[in-house]
Each structure stands twice: as C-alpha cells, then as structure tokens.
Amino acid sequence: MSAKSASRNPLSILKSHLHAACAATALLLGGGSVAQGADLNALIWCDHSDPALLQPFEEANNVKVNVKEFEGTGAGLAIVEQSQPGDWDVMVIDSIDVPRGVEKGLFEPLPDDKLPLADMFPQVKMDGSTVVGGKRYGITEKFGYNTIGYNKNKVDPADMQSMAALTSDKYKGKVAIYDYYLPVIGMAALAIGKKTAELTEADLPALKDELLKMKANAKLVGEVTASQTALATGEVDILVGGGEWVTAGLAKENPALDFSIPKEGAVLWSQSLAMFKDSKNKDMALKFIQYIMSPEGQARLATSSCYWGMPANTKAALTDDQKKILRFDEQPGFLARAQAYPAPNADLDKKMQDMWTEMLQAK
C-alpha cells in the first residue's frame, strides 16, 4: 500500500491498530471466497464490523452481511482487482478517493432522490469528490478531525484554542505527536497561516521549521496506539493530531479527555459509501446504504466499538450524552474552520515524507 493511496483519511491506515477495540467482529470473508446468493458482501473499515451496527439491518432484511476489512484505498482497490466481477456489493472509501473508483469503472451511480442529502452537514457532502460527471457515486457517512486532543484537567482549555500552545514552553515535554505525516503537516500549515489545499514545495522550509518546533516540545512521536495511550494514561497532556476519533471512545473511562478545533482550524477527514457497478444484489446494497445513512444507522456507526466519529446526517439518533462527547452542536463552527487533507502530487508527497523523516530524526 503506497503512502499516497492511504493518505486521505487517518483512520483508513489505522484500523489494524484500532481493531483490538472492537468488541466483536461480524463474519469475515477469508481469502478469495465470497459468499454467493442473497448475502450482501461489503468491503469495509472496522467501524462497520460492529454487530451492533450490522445485526439490526440483517434481521430487518433477512440477509447476511459478509464483511472484509481493509486498510487504505489502495489496499481496498487491490482486493477488488483480485476478485471476480460481482463479488462485492458495497465499499467504504475515503470521500476524496471516490473518483479513483469511478475512473476504474467500479461504481454504480447512486439515486439522489433516495438518499437523505438534505439532512447532511453541507460541508461534508464532498460533492467535488463524491459526484463525478454530474452523477453521485459516493455518499459521506462519517467524518472527523485531526486536531488537538487534550486532558482538560491537566491543561488550560483556553490555551487549546490556539495552535501556539503546541510550541509553547508552558507545555514542553507534555505533548505527544501522532506519527502520520499528512494530517500533522496539515496542522503545521494551518499554524503558519497556509491553506492545506495550496501547499507547494516552496512552503516546505516553513513547514519544517514549525514541525521541528513541535518536535522540540514533544515527549514522544508515536503511532495511534502509543500516542493515544500516552494521553489516556497521563504520560502526556496533549496529542497533536488527535480528535474525537481518539477521545470520544475513551470518554466514559476518562471524561477529562477532550479535543478542540483551534482558531487556526483543523484537518478534516471523511469516509463514504459506494455501490459496485457489478453488484449482483443492487437493491439490497442500496437498502444497506440507506440504512447506514438513516438516523438509527448513523448513530450506531458514529459510536461504533472500533472508533467514534461524527455522523454525516444531522438527524442521527444520538443520545444527548453522545452528542456532548462528539461536540455535535458545535459542528457548524468546527466545519467552517476545517480544511481538507493535503493532497500533494507524487513528487511533493515524497518530499513531505522525507521532511517528516527528518523531523523524526531531529534531536
């Protein structure tokens, strides 16, 4: 899996780390064997394997949903290429990567009039990616942010409203950095007033300086499990690159964990559902997409045992407590300040990875 193919969404490359958080897993397809008949076969991320999400749909429609997890768009598309036409019915994919599937002729247009588009947060419809050639091929189901996660009992929450806190002497040695280059480079860009969508090679020196300042303040740079554990156990008080996907699932055990969308903004991730053109069960595939996008399906997906995230449907049937943990009522303001993941071309992507490596190796 190339860094480029996995880069669009932090969660799309983290599911192997988060998988242990799942309370249980639905039937997984092994190797190349795909169930036939009336079953629904889905290529998914780990948040869709939660029985609490799948069982209500299965029971209501008298169908078995067979799921296979993958990590990153490149890995998902590789599975499709190794399968027979018609093996798969639906797929979870980074919203920004929907055009890649369309270019390969994989996806079936979705009927706008049978989807709750009017109920979605407008900013996460992602029509620039989910609509190709005037036809909708994907629908955003869940989203969130790479931003500042923190322990509100250990830091001044007011400080967390600015990225300046990440390089402040006040928090030196109390910071962990999530070890994934694109979202944190995106945060560095926001910190120095750059737009994530407009980054060029000329911006790299300033970005490197900001990253080195963050690194100088950090106690550790770690992948999701290490960085999340450091925040949860109190080894650090701030996680650069954290967000609701880190803190929300831990809120019951540690209600002091929270996240902010600072004044400079945050990096937005989003995931979509798509239907395969060669599906042998298109009616059921559409029903599944409609279920996931329904208020009940959205609430179950948002609070999946693998990781929490914001539902794309504003009418998601979340409890008041769940909405509070996800900061549901604050989303319009958050989304107004959020920017998309950096989407560098191959050459700039390599230079960004090299810059990240230099930051990691800096003393």
C-alpha positions in Angstrom: 0.0 0.0 0.0 1.5 3.3 -1.1 1.6 6.2 1.3 -0.4 8.1 -1.3 -3.2 5.6 -1.5 -3.6 5.5 2.2 -3.1 9.2 2.9 -6.6 10.5 2.5 -8.0 9.6 5.9 -6.2 8.9 9.2 -8.5 6.1 10.0 -8.0 4.3 6.7 -4.5 3.3 7.7 -5.1 2.9 11.4 -7.6 0.1 11.6 -5.1 -2.6 12.3 -4.2 -0.7 15.5 -7.8 0.1 16.4 -9.1 -3.4 15.6 -8.5 -4.6 19.1 -11.0 -2.0 20.3 -13.8 -3.8 18.6 -16.0 -5.7 21.0 -16.7 -8.3 18.4 -16.4 -8.8 14.6 -19.0 -9.9 12.1 -18.3 -12.8 9.8 -15.1 -12.0 7.8 -14.6 -13.4 4.4 -11.4 -15.3 4.0 -9.0 -15.3 1.1 -10.9 -15.2 -2.2 -14.0 -17.0 -1.0 -17.0 -14.7 -1.3 -20.5 -15.8 -0.2 -23.0 -16.0 -3.0 -26.7 -15.9 -3.2 -28.7 -13.2 -1.4 -25.9 -12.3 1.0 -24.5 -8.8 0.9 -20.8 -8.6 0.6 -19.1 -5.4 1.8 -15.5 -4.1 1.8 -15.3 -2.1 4.9 -13.4 -0.3 7.6 -13.5 -1.7 11.1 -16.3 0.6 12.3 -18.7 -1.3 10.1 -17.9 -4.7 11.5 -19.6 -3.9 14.8 -22.6 -6.4 15.3 -24.5 -3.5 17.0 -24.5 -1.9 13.5 -25.0 -4.9 11.3 -27.5 -7.1 13.2 -30.5 -4.7 13.0 -30.1 -4.5 9.2 -29.6 -8.2 8.9 -32.7 -9.0 11.0 -34.9 -6.4 9.3 -34.0 -7.6 5.8 -33.4 -11.3 6.4 -29.9 -11.1 4.9 -26.4 -11.9 6.0 -23.8 -9.1 5.6 -20.4 -10.6 5.0 -17.6 -8.1 5.6 -13.9 -7.9 4.8 -11.8 -5.2 6.4 -9.0 -3.3 4.6 -6.6 -0.5 5.3 -6.4 2.3 2.9 -7.9 2.9 -0.5 -5.0 1.3 -2.4 -5.5 -2.0 -0.4 -9.2 -1.9 -1.0 -8.8 -1.5 -4.7 -6.3 -4.2 -4.8 -8.8 -6.6 -3.2 -11.3 -5.7 -5.9 -8.8 -6.3 -8.7 -8.1 -9.8 -7.3 -11.8 -10.6 -7.1 -14.4 -11.6 -9.7 -16.9 -9.0 -11.1 -19.9 -9.2 -8.8 -18.1 -10.5 -5.8 -18.6 -7.2 -3.9 -21.7 -5.1 -3.4 -20.6 -2.0 -1.4 -17.4 -0.4 -0.3 -16.3 2.1 2.3 -13.8 4.6 0.8 -12.2 7.9 1.7 -14.5 10.5 0.3 -11.7 12.2 -1.6 -10.8 8.9 -3.3 -14.3 8.2 -4.8 -13.1 9.4 -8.2 -10.4 6.8 -8.3 -13.0 4.1 -8.2 -15.1 5.8 -10.8 -12.1 6.1 -13.1 -11.6 2.3 -12.8 -15.3 1.8 -13.8 -16.1 0.2 -10.4 -19.0 2.2 -9.0 -22.7 2.5 -9.8 -24.4 5.9 -9.6 -26.5 6.4 -6.5 -30.0 7.8 -6.7 -30.0 11.3 -5.1 -33.8 11.1 -4.5 -33.4 8.0 -2.4 -30.8 9.4 -0.1 -31.1 11.9 2.8 -28.9 14.5 1.2 -31.0 17.4 2.6 -30.3 16.2 6.1 -26.5 16.1 5.8 -24.0 18.7 7.0 -23.5 20.7 3.8 -19.7 20.9 4.3 -19.2 17.1 4.3 -21.3 16.3 1.2 -17.9 16.5 -0.6 -19.7 16.8 -4.0 -16.3 17.8 -5.6 -15.3 14.1 -5.0 -18.5 12.1 -4.5 -20.1 13.5 -7.6 -18.3 12.8 -10.9 -19.7 13.9 -14.3 -22.9 15.0 -12.7 -23.6 11.7 -11.1 -23.3 10.8 -7.4 -21.0 7.7 -6.8 -20.4 8.1 -3.1 -22.2 9.5 0.0 -20.3 10.7 3.0 -21.3 8.7 6.1 -18.9 9.8 8.8 -16.3 12.5 9.4 -14.0 14.0 12.0 -10.8 16.0 12.6 -7.1 15.7 13.1 -6.7 18.5 15.7 -5.7 18.9 19.3 -6.6 16.2 21.8 -6.0 17.0 25.5 -6.7 16.3 29.1 -8.7 19.2 30.4 -7.7 18.5 34.0 -4.1 19.0 33.1 -4.0 21.9 30.7 -5.8 25.2 30.4 -8.6 24.5 27.9 -8.4 28.2 26.8 -4.8 27.5 25.6 -6.1 24.7 23.4 -8.0 27.2 21.2 -4.7 28.2 19.5 -2.0 26.0 17.9 0.5 28.3 19.6 0.1 26.1 22.6 1.7 23.2 20.8 5.1 25.0 20.7 4.7 26.9 24.0 7.3 26.4 26.8 4.3 26.0 29.1 3.6 22.5 27.7 7.2 21.4 26.9 7.5 17.7 27.5 3.8 17.3 27.9 3.0 16.7 24.2 2.7 13.7 22.0 2.6 13.9 18.2 0.6 11.4 16.2 3.1 9.8 13.7 1.3 10.3 10.4 2.8 13.0 8.2 -0.1 14.4 6.2 -2.5 15.5 8.9 0.2 16.9 11.1 1.8 18.7 8.2 -1.7 20.0 7.5 -1.9 21.2 11.1 1.6 22.8 10.7 0.3 24.6 7.6 -2.7 26.0 9.4 -0.4 27.1 12.3 1.6 29.3 9.9 -1.4 30.6 8.0 -1.2 28.4 4.9 -4.1 26.6 3.2 -3.7 22.9 3.1 -5.0 22.7 -0.5 -2.5 25.2 -1.7 0.8 23.8 -0.3 3.8 23.7 -2.7 7.4 22.8 -2.5 8.2 26.5 -1.6 6.3 26.0 1.7 8.4 23.1 2.9 11.1 25.1 4.7 8.5 27.0 6.8 6.6 23.8 7.4 9.7 22.0 8.5 10.5 24.8 11.0 7.1 24.5 12.5 7.3 20.7 12.7 10.7 21.0 14.4 9.3 23.4 17.0 6.5 20.9 17.7 9.0 18.1 18.0 11.2 20.1 20.4 8.2 20.4 22.7 7.2 16.7 22.4 7.8 13.9 24.8 7.1 11.4 22.1 6.1 10.9 18.5 4.1 7.6 18.1 1.6 5.7 16.0 -2.0 5.8 17.2 -1.9 3.2 19.9 1.3 4.7 21.5 0.1 8.3 21.3 -3.4 7.6 22.4 -2.2 5.5 25.3 0.2 8.3 26.3 -2.7 10.7 26.5 -5.1 8.3 28.2 -2.6 7.3 30.9 -1.4 10.8 31.7 2.1 10.3 30.2 1.3 13.4 28.1 -1.4 16.0 28.4 -1.8 17.0 24.7 -1.9 14.9 21.5 -1.1 16.7 18.2 -3.3 15.1 15.5 -5.9 13.8 18.0 -9.6 14.4 17.7 -13.0 12.9 18.5 -11.8 9.7 17.0 -9.3 9.4 19.8 -11.0 11.0 22.8 -14.7 10.2 22.3 -14.4 6.4 22.6 -12.4 6.9 25.8 -14.7 9.5 27.4 -16.6 7.1 29.6 -13.4 5.8 31.2 -11.7 9.2 31.2 -14.2 12.1 30.9 -11.3 14.6 31.2 -10.2 13.8 27.7 -11.5 16.3 25.1 -10.5 17.9 21.8 -10.6 21.4 20.4 -10.8 23.0 16.9 -8.4 25.9 17.4 -8.9 29.3 15.8 -6.4 28.4 13.1 -8.6 25.4 12.1 -8.2 21.6 11.9 -7.7 18.9 9.2 -10.9 17.2 8.1 -11.2 13.5 7.3 -14.3 11.9 5.8 -15.4 8.4 4.6 -18.1 7.5 2.1 -20.1 4.5 0.9 -20.2 3.4 -2.7 -22.0 0.7 -4.6 -20.3 -1.6 -7.1 -21.5 -1.5 -10.7 -21.2 -5.3 -11.0 -23.1 -6.0 -7.7 -25.5 -8.9 -8.0 -27.6 -7.5 -5.2 -28.0 -3.8 -6.0 -31.5 -3.5 -4.4 -30.1 -4.8 -1.1 -26.9 -2.8 -1.5 -29.0 0.4 -1.8 -31.0 -0.6 1.2 -27.8 -1.0 3.2 -26.6 2.4 2.2 -30.0 3.9 3.1 -29.8 2.1 6.5 -26.3 3.4 7.2 -27.5 6.9 6.3 -30.7 6.6 8.4 -30.9 8.3 11.8 -30.5 5.0 13.6 -27.7 3.6 11.4 -25.8 6.9 11.7 -26.0 6.8 15.5 -24.7 3.2 15.5 -21.9 4.0 13.1 -20.9 7.2 14.9 -20.5 5.2 18.2 -19.0 2.0 16.7 -16.9 0.0 19.1 -13.9 0.4 16.8 -13.8 4.2 16.7 -16.2 7.1 17.1 -16.7 9.9 14.6 -19.3 12.4 13.6 -22.3 11.2 11.6 -22.8 13.0 8.3 -26.6 13.0 8.9 -27.6 15.9 11.2 -30.6 13.8 12.3 -28.6 10.9 13.6 -30.4 9.4 16.6 -27.6 10.1 19.1 -28.3 10.5 22.8 -27.7 13.8 24.5 -24.6 12.3 26.2 -23.2 11.0 22.9 -23.8 14.4 21.2 -22.0 16.1 24.0 -19.0 13.8 23.7 -18.9 14.4 19.9 -19.4 18.2 20.3 -22.4 17.8 17.9 -23.9 21.2 18.4 -20.5 22.9 17.7 -20.0 21.2 14.3 -21.1 24.1 12.1 -18.4 26.3 13.6 -15.8 23.5 13.5 -16.5 22.7 9.9 -16.3 26.4 9.0 -12.7 26.4 10.2 -11.7 22.9 9.0 -9.6 22.3 5.9 -9.1 19.2 3.8 -6.2 16.8 4.0 -3.2 18.0 2.0 -3.3 16.2 -1.4 0.2 16.5 -2.8 1.2 15.1 -6.2 3.7 12.2 -6.1 6.8 14.4 -6.2 5.6 16.7 -3.4 4.3 13.7 -1.4 7.8 12.2 -1.4 9.4 15.4 -0.3 6.8 15.7 2.5 7.6 12.2 3.7 11.3 13.0 3.6 10.7 16.1 5.6 8.7 14.1 8.1 11.6 11.6 8.5 14.0 14.5 9.1 11.7 15.8 11.8 11.5 12.3 13.4 15.3 12.0 13.4 15.9 15.5 14.9 17.3 15.6 18.4 
